[in-house]
Every structure is written in structure tokens, then in C-alpha cells.
Amino acid sequence: MVIVRRGFTVALIVVCQSSQAQVTGGIALCLPLMRQDLGLSFAQGGTVAAASTLTYAVMQIPVGVLADRADPRVLFLVGLLGVNVLACGSVDVGGAQGRHR
């Protein structure tokens, strides 16, 4: 039973970390199309690309404080699931705005 639970936990972490890496790394891949569709300049596109890194850097301090006071495993799980839920929610933003082709 413990082996199955551990295997599920490892699989969940791998899937969540992989999709989180695709979300943050995918910005650079999609940036030319985003610039073209939204009419962004190079500077504005760079700002969009830097936003995730800036958010990551800013959140290090409050998460560090939380990790000292709460169980780091719970914070890790909440963070992974939170990022993935937000990523899935943002996938259809273009469709909601009528931008699908």
C-alpha cells in the first residue's frame, strides 16, 4: 500500500513539475505569436516574458516564511496544484476573448 501511495505521489509531482515548466518555458516559445497577435513591441514582449521570473523572485520571501511555519510538503503540494490549476484556467483565455482561429 505504501509503495502504491509513494508511486502516485511521485507521478503527481513529475506531472505537475513538468506542466509547470512548460507553462513558464512556453512563454518564450509563444512570444513571437503573442507579439504579433497582440501588437506588442519587443520591450512589451520582454516584459511579458520577465513577469513569471519576477513573480517567482518576489514570492520567495513569503513562501520561505510560510515554509518555516507550516509543513513544507503541504506548501509544495499546494504550490504545484495551484500553478497547474491557474495554468489550465488560462489556457482558454484566447477563446473567451474570441481570439481562436
Buried (B, 14 or more C-beta within 10 A) or exposed (E): EEEEEEEEEEEBEEEBBEBBEEBBEEBEEEBEEBBEEEEBEEEEBEEBBEEBEEEEEEEEEEBEEBBEEEEEEEBBBEBBEEBBEEBEEEEEEEEEEEEEE
